[in-house]
Each structure stands twice: as structure tokens, then as C-alpha cells.
Amino acid sequence: MKRASFYLALLFLSILMSFTPDWVKYTSSKDFFSISFPGKPVENEQTIPMGSEKMLVKNISANIGEKGYGITVMLYPQSVKLSSDSKEDAAKVFRSSIDGGVNNLGDGKLVSEKDIVLEGYPGREF
């Protein structure tokens, strides 16, 4: 009986392991970050007009089933001055970025959001 239970547990574990995604590390030496995705990420770039200049937006994402995982890098023109000392400026930038990202998904839905600090820099996890 113990032997049958062992093999049943081993079978169950091997089935669970078959559903575990392979994590793929994405590194951007140009933008100074790396991130791991539960599948092969796809990179998409677009430019968004900002007055007489343009902002470069890079989306790196991986979709696994009905779930999506991603990071967005926004490279503002040099004329745009963002102060990390101004919490109001940061809050406005985060709010418009999150709202714009969710709206671009069409039927996307924001399910959670929280303030974070990464190596001393403010951010949002959503």
C-alpha cells in the first residue's frame, strides 16, 4: 500500500511539474534592467507624441493562457522634467500610465495596484 501511495504521489507531482512554465530571463542592458517571465517575452515599441517631441514606449510581455505578464518602459523626452522629489508629479505620471495601459488592453481590467519603492525610486505595481 505504501508503495502504491508513493507512485501515486510521484505521478501527481510529475503532472504538476508539467504545468510549470519555463521562466525566461529578459535583459535590457540599454535600459538597465532584467526581468523573468513565465514564457518567452515579446517586445513591442511605439512612439507617442508629447507636444513637439515624442516619447518612446517599450512593452515587454508574455501571455500564458488567460494571464498576461509585462513591463513597460517609458522614455520621456529630455524636455520633460520629472522630479522624484515631487510626490504629486510622480502620482500623476503613474495614474496616467496605469489608466492608459489598462485602456489600451480593450477589455482589460485592473485587479490590483500598490505603491512600491525599488532601490530608492518610487513606482507602482499593478
Order of alpha helices (4+ residues) and beta strands (2+ residues): alpha-beta-beta-beta-beta-beta-alpha-beta-beta
